[in-house]
């Protein structure tokens, strides 16, 4: 299917909402012209409002990957030309990432699979007698890796300012080795003042780690200026979906920690009786690295860094404001946030539609309108529980490839739902809401599954 196959149908916004200007994508992404089938038999341009889960690939990154693929080879010990090119790609990527993050000269860059992988690695490098202080609003990736017997959880207060005071009180009450916080909530998009939190941690003898999975794709980060000790993020959220992630930070813990994987490349010398481990980063990068993923991630860093100062924030803020204004004008739509006094947020909006299960709304948007959003508890169950919605909520997220037309499509589809209901019937399979029947054809190259129950059940 192509865009030419898509019937034209303008989004009709809620009557009380008017916008005087359009917002175009900031950078081209792959899949921008993807046409998807609807249960009604039509096709529509796919509206991707699920950037917070996995962002589409930047076109510049895809082009770069196509250019370097012929040179793909093993790294670090190969004398062949392609191997030397691949080695330079990997080692050069460390410099690129450090530049992208404003890291210190002596910071270590370790390549991992994703943010979760990075934080699990860091958890294995904690000093043996050090506690970790976390907030209860964290994504599971920044909640579950820390040893339970040393994890001290601070409940977020009704305001951000009061929450910061609670964190300081906990660190003052009993020493800790690490304060682990998110840079921006994956549920509501609200940013935390990581520089201020870093100063609080350091004042009480602790270090700080930042889960930047949602922050790095949306805001400039300066580790030196913010005094951040450790930071992790994922390529698949930074428009580089080839399975690479990053942990960046101070060397001493990473050099002393137990090697994350035991195997080739992580050692200096091996005998049958003794292993001499290499220092970081090699200490934690055993096995063949993800050369293409690492190169893609570094390219994404360079492409995003080339944007004019403030361009990314201006683009996303305009889209987020448009989305919030439109949702606020719809009857029965409730917006969710953690703190009334938080003033900064990335391009994420969390909401519920009164009287509708979030999984049902997400299925409806996909099946009848070709719109992708996220529903559920977003791997942040304690935070999602704060909203009083047992089934979770809905999340719309925007990014570099989002336009105002995408936002308007969502608003029009939700208006149709609350005013007129659905045009199709829906059922449940394995706890997932799906259209019944689901006549949408899967791509011809998609493999069949045993006991296949339709496209929606296997792709939900």
N, C-alpha and C positions, 0 to 999 in steps of 0.2 A: 504494500500500500504506500502511496505517496500523498503529499499534501493536496495534490490535485484531485484526489478521490474524496476529499472531505467536504461534505455539504456545508455551506456557509450558514452560520446561525449566530447572531450577535448575542453577547451576554446582556441580560436585562438586569440592571442593578436594583437593589432595594429603593423604593420611591424616595426615601429621605436622604439618599446618598448620591451626591454628584461630585465628579472629579474633573478638574479643568485641564489636566495634562496627562500624557501617557509616559510610561517609564519603559525604556528599552533594556534588553540584556546588556550587561556590562562587558562580557566576554563571550565568544561563541563556545558552546559545549556540544558534545556528541549527543545524538538523540533529540535534538531540538525540533526536528521535523517529523518525529516518529508519529505515525498514525496507528491508532489502536481500535479494535472492533468494540462496538457496544452491543448489549443484549437485544437492542431494537433493530439490529441489522445495519445501522449506520456505522461510519467510521469518523473519528474525531482526532484532531491533533492532541497528543498526550500532554496533559498538564502535570508536570512533576513538582509537587509541593511537599516532597519528602527528602529534601536535601540534608536534613539533620541525621537521617539514617545512613545514607550513602549518597554523596554528591555525584552527578554525572561527570564524565571525563571532560576536561578542558580540551578543545580541539587542538590547541598547541601542544598539549601533552601527547595526545594520540598521534599527531604528526611526528613528534620526536621519537616515540616508541617505534613507529614504522621505519624511521631512519636508522635507528641503532640495532634493530633486531638482527640484521645480517651479521653483526659483529659479536653477537652473544656467544660467550664461551666461559669456561671456568676461570676463576680469578686467583690472584696472589702468587701462584707458583707456576703458572704456565709461561713458557718462553715464546709461544706463538703470538703472531701479531694481534689476532682477535682477542686472545686472552689478555694481552697487555692493554688493549683498548677497554675491555670490560673492567679490568682492575682499576684503570684510571677513572672510569665512570663511577665506580663504587666509592673510591677514596675521595674523588672530587666532590661527590655528593655530600660528604661530611662537611666540607668547607662551605658548600652552598647552604646547608641547613643551619650551620652556625651563623652565617651572615643573615639569613632570614629571621633568626630569632634574636639577634643581637647578643650572642653568647660570649662568654669570656674566652680568652685565648686557650686556657688550659681545661676548658670543659670537654667532656667526652661525648661523642655522638655514637650511640649504639643503634643499629638497625634491627627492628623486630617485625612482628606481623601486624600489630595494631596497638592501640592505646592500652587495651586490656593486657596484652602481652608485656608491654613496657612496664606497667605498674606491678604486675606479678614479678617481673625481673627485679624491680627496685625493692619489692617486699623481701626478696631473698638476700638483699644487701644491707638490710637494717642492722644497726649495732645490736648485739645479742640481748642487751638489757634495756633497750629503748622502746617506749610506748609510742603509739601513733594516735593523734587526735584528728577526728573527722567530723563533718557535719552530717546530719541525717537526711540531707537533700541530695546526696551524691548518687551518681550513676553507679550501678553495681560494680563496674570496673574499678571504681575508686572507693568501694566499701568492702568488697569481699576478699581482695588479696591480702589484706593486712591480718596478721595473726590475731585470732579472736581474744586470746588472753592478754593481748597488749593493745587492743583497739579500744579507745575511749571515744564515745560518740557524744557530740554536743547537739542538742535539739535546736533547730533554728527558731529564733524568737519572732514575735509578730512584726518586728521591723528589722531592717538590715543593720541599722546602728546598734540596736540591742543585741543582735546576733554577734556582732564583732566584740561587744563587751563580754558576752558569754564565752567566746573563744579565748579572749585574754584571761578571763577569770579561771578557766580550766587549765591553761598553761601555767598560770601563776600558782594555782593550787597544788599542782604536782608536776615535776619536770617531765618532758616528753622529748623524744628524739626528732619527731617529724610531725608537722601539721600538713595534712593532705586535703586539698580543696579542689573544686572544679573552677575553671576559669569562667564558664558560662553554663547555666543550667541547660541540660539537654531536653528538659520538659517545658520550661517557660522562656528560655532564652536570656533570662536575667543574668547580668554580669556581676561577678564578685570583685571587689577592689583588691586584686591580688598583691599589689604593691603595699597597700596598707596592712594586709594580712601577713605579708613577709616581714614587715617591720615588727609586728606583734610577736611573731614566732621568734625572730632573732633576739628580741628584747628579753625573751625568757629561755634562751639557750637552745631553741629548737630550729631545725631546718624546715623548709617548705617545699612541697611538691605540688605541681599544678597539672590537673587533667585538662589539657587544652584541646581535646577532641572537637569541641564546639567553638572554642575561641580562636584557634589558629586559622581556620578557613575564613574568619570574618573580621578579625582585627589585627593590627600590627602588634607584635610582641617584642619587648626589649628586656631580655633576662637581666642585663646589668642594671638598667634603670629601675626595674621592678624588684631587684634583689631576689630573684627566684633561684632556688638551688637546683631543682629538678623539674623537668617538664616533659610531658608525653603527648603525642598526637598521632593520628592515623592518616595514611595516604588516601584511603577510600572516602574520607570526609573532606579531603583537601583536593578533590578533583583529579585524583591519580589512583584509580581503582585496580591496582595490580598487586595488592596484598603485602604492602610494606608499611611499617610504622617506625616511630622514633622515640628513643629516650635520650635526653640530653641533660648533663649535669656534672656535678663535682666529682672528681676522680677518686678521692680516697675511699669512699664507701664502695664504689664500683670495682676498684682494684682489690679490695679485701673480701668482697662478697663471694659466696659459693657460686661457681660457674653455673650459668643458667641451663646450659646444655653441655653434656660431656661428649666430646668427640673431636674430630680433626679440625685443625685451625685454631683451637682454643688453648693450645699448649706451646710451651717452649721446648720441653724434652720429655720423652716417655720411656721408661724401662718397665720390665715386668713387676718391679717392686715399688716404683715411685713415679708420680706425675708432677712435673713442674708446670703450673698453669701460667699462661701469658697474662699480662695486665689488660685492663679494658682498653679498647672495645673488643679485641679479639677474644678475651676471656669469656664473653657472653654470646659469641657469634659462631659457635661450632657448626660445621656442615657447610654446604655450598650456599652462598647468600642468594637472595632474590635480586639478581642484577637488574632485571627489567623493572621490577617494582621500585627499587631504590632510585634508579635513574628517572623514572616517571615522577616520583615524589619530589626529587630535586628540581626537575623541570617545572613542576607546579609551583614550587616555592619561588623560582625565578620569575615566572609569568605573573604571579600575584604581586610580588614585590615591585614589578615594573609599573603597576598602576599608580596614578598620581596620588599624593597624600590626601586622605579623606574620601577618595572616590568610592571605595568599597563601602565604607560606613554610610555615606550619603545615599548611595543606591539602596542598600538594605533598609535603612531607616525609613525612606520614602515608601518602600513596599510594605514594611511592617505597619507603618501608620495607616496606610490605605486599608490593609487587611483588618486591623483593629477597629477602624472607624466603620467599615462595612459590616463586620460581625456584630458590633455594638448596636447597629441599627436594625438588626433582625430580631423579631420577637422570639423569645425562648432560647436565645443563644447566650451562654454565660462564659465570660473570659476568666482564665485562671492565672494567678501570679502568686509568688511566694511572699513578697514584701511590697507594701504600698509606697515605701520611700526609696525603692531601687530606681535609679534614674537612667541606667544604661542597659541595653539588651541587644543581642544579635537577632538575626532574622528568623525567629521562632515564635509562634503564637499557639497557646494551648487553650482549648475551649470545649464546651459540652453543648449539646442540643437537648434541651429539656424534653423528656418523654421518649427519647430515642437512645438505644444502646449504641455506644460509639462504634462497635464493630459493624452494626447495621448501617450506620451513616457512611462509614468508609467503603463498605461493599456497594452501597447505592451510588456513591460518587464515582467509583470505578466503573461499575456495570452500565450506568445510564448516562454518564457524562465524560468518561475517559480522564478522570482526575485521580491522582495518587496522593493520599495523605496517610498519616500513621495513626493507629488507634491502640488503646491498651494502657499499660502502665510504664512503658518506655524504659524498661530495665532500671527503674528507679522506684521500686514499690513503696518504700517509706514515704517518699515525697508525694507520689500519686495518691496515697492514702489520705493525705492532708486535705484533698479537695472534696472528700465526702462522696466520691463516686466509686462504688465497689468494682465496676468494670473498667475503671480508668477514664480516659478522656480522648479527645482528638488533638492532633498536632499538625499544623501546617507550617512548613519551613521553606524559606526562599534562599536564593544565592545568586551567583554571578550570571547565571543563564535565565533568571526569572524576569518576566515582564509584567507590567500592570494588567495586560490582557489575561495573564494566567490568574492573577488575584481576582479579577472581575468574573472569570469563569466560575471560580469556586463560590463567590458570593451569590451569583445568579443561581447556581445549582442548589445551594442551601436555602435560598429564598423559595425555590420551587418545592423543595421538600417540606418546609414548614407551612407553606400556604396550600399546596395541592397534593402532597403525599408522593408516593412512588408510582411508577408505571409498570412495575414488574413484581413478581412474587419472589420471596426469599426464604431460605431454610438454613439449617445448621448442620455442619458435618465436622466432627472432631473439635467442637467448640468454636468453629469459624462460621460466620455468616456468609452465605454464598447465594447468588441468584439461582433460582430453580424454575425451569431448566436453565442451563448456562450454554447458549448456542455459540458463544464466541470461539472462533477457531484459534487453536494454538499455532505458533509458527511451525512450518513443516519440519524444521530441523530439531525441534524439541523432542527429546526421547520420551517414549511411553513409560509409564510407571505401572508396577503391579497393582491390581485393584484400583486402577485409575478412577477417580470420582469426579473428573472434570477439571477444567483449567483453573478455576478459582480455588479449589481445594488443594491443588498441588503447588500453586504459586502464591497463596495467601501468606 
